[in-house]
Amino acid sequence: MKVLLENLPLLLPLIIIELVLMTVALVHIFRHPNYRFGNRAVWILAVVFIQIIGPVIYLLFGRGEDE
């Protein structure tokens, strides 16, 4: 527990970035039906379970054309 509290100032920005990226990606997934690759379920799993990299991959490669 002591180690966690000592490293909290370093971990807190990463946690915040992860939550913001995940929220943005999930909102986009639920609002838009078009994806370049895969389907909604695949992207939800990737965004939620593959930390920071999952939302970034979705936002760079998975988003389809907006109508």
Order of alpha helices (4+ residues) and beta strands (2+ residues): alpha-alpha-alpha
